[in-house]
Amino acid sequence: MKSLSNPKIFIIRLSSIGDIILTTALIRIIRNSHPEHELYYITDKKYSSILRYNRHLNGTIVYDKSMNVAESINFSRQLNPEMTKKDIVIDLHNNLRTSLIKFFLKAKKVSVSKNRIFKLALTTFQKNISGKHLSIPQLYFDTAAKAMKLEDDGLGLEFWLESDKAAGKYLPHERQKSVSDTPKITIAPGATYFTKRWLPENFLAVAQMLHKKFNAEISLVGGESDIELCQYIEENFKQGSISNHAGKLDLVQSATLIRESDLLLTNDTGMMHVAAAMQTPVVAIFGSSVKDLGFEPYRTPNIVLESELDCRPCSHIGRKSCPKGHFNCMKSILPQHVVTNIAQLLGK
């Protein structure tokens, strides 16, 4: 990072895909509200590609989560000479690692609330004790607004591609809704935790219905952990060809595929937020999570499908198994219902 005389703002969010994308509206708002500031983003190297082409940033500072305590302290001290008390650090992660980074910095600091009591009440007693529904991007905005004056522009999330940077503007903000006679539908059937994954056979059934009913072009997307799942769908797809990209695309390439799609069908995962950033309509299936946790698709056409069960949510991040043993939050959502909602969102 080159030292300049302008005041600086540092945003910290180390992971993960969706969480970082959910900060991107704030990046733009800060840039437009405070053009005189330099704006930097501190994140883990694994996720830095999300911000590679973002023209609102002066730079990305890469943190390695494999660092030990001494190395993290040294990382912070190397940042410190660049800072003054006029600078601002906005911690949108607020964990032990980011607290260690902040500790040695001279700048003014604000940190996002983890809302632990709210999450505990919601996932333990299934009670929204605040009675409010606050989206995560709004929570990030409110955090930053403690340190500076900001004005919400009403726009959504961003995942800049090289084509956007070349155009000098974020193209999805100008996206016009139009669906061809052969809609391009991408399916992201994976998720890190079991309780966030809809049944593989149901994704297969939906893919076949969409191809038969709308002559849709179906693509599968996912990481290396989703290869086996997507192979199952591909090998059992009997309605024609299906494009399986699982494990073959990096994050930027996956984002490009989603931008070029007419709709994304997904679980509650990072790909859902990628689609929101691309202004690609989203049908999202929520199992153990709920919209009250704040992670629903943000400012993009969407439908969230979920079961009204009194055991939801059982976790804010997902579980390895259903604590009740029945997994009805996912099993009760049927393929035909999903197809009906996809058709609605596509205007078919």
Secondary structure as UniProt FT lines:
FT   STRAND          8..12
FT   HELIX           17..21
FT   TURN            22..23
FT   HELIX           24..33
FT   TURN            35..36
FT   STRAND          38..44
FT   HELIX           45..51
FT   TURN            52..53
FT   TURN            55..56
FT   STRAND          59..63
FT   TURN            65..66
FT   HELIX           69..79
FT   HELIX           80..82
FT   TURN            85..86
FT   STRAND          88..91
FT   HELIX           96..103
FT   STRAND          108..111
FT   HELIX           116..125
FT   TURN            129..130
FT   HELIX           136..144
FT   TURN            145..147
FT   HELIX           162..167
FT   HELIX           171..174
FT   STRAND          184..188
FT   HELIX           194..196
FT   HELIX           200..214
FT   STRAND          217..220
FT   HELIX           224..226
FT   HELIX           227..235
FT   STRAND          243..244
FT   TURN            246..248
FT   HELIX           251..259
FT   STRAND          263..267
FT   HELIX           270..277
FT   TURN            278..279
FT   STRAND          282..285
FT   HELIX           291..293
FT   STRAND          302..305
FT   TURN            310..311
FT   TURN            323..324
FT   HELIX           328..331
FT   HELIX           335..346
//
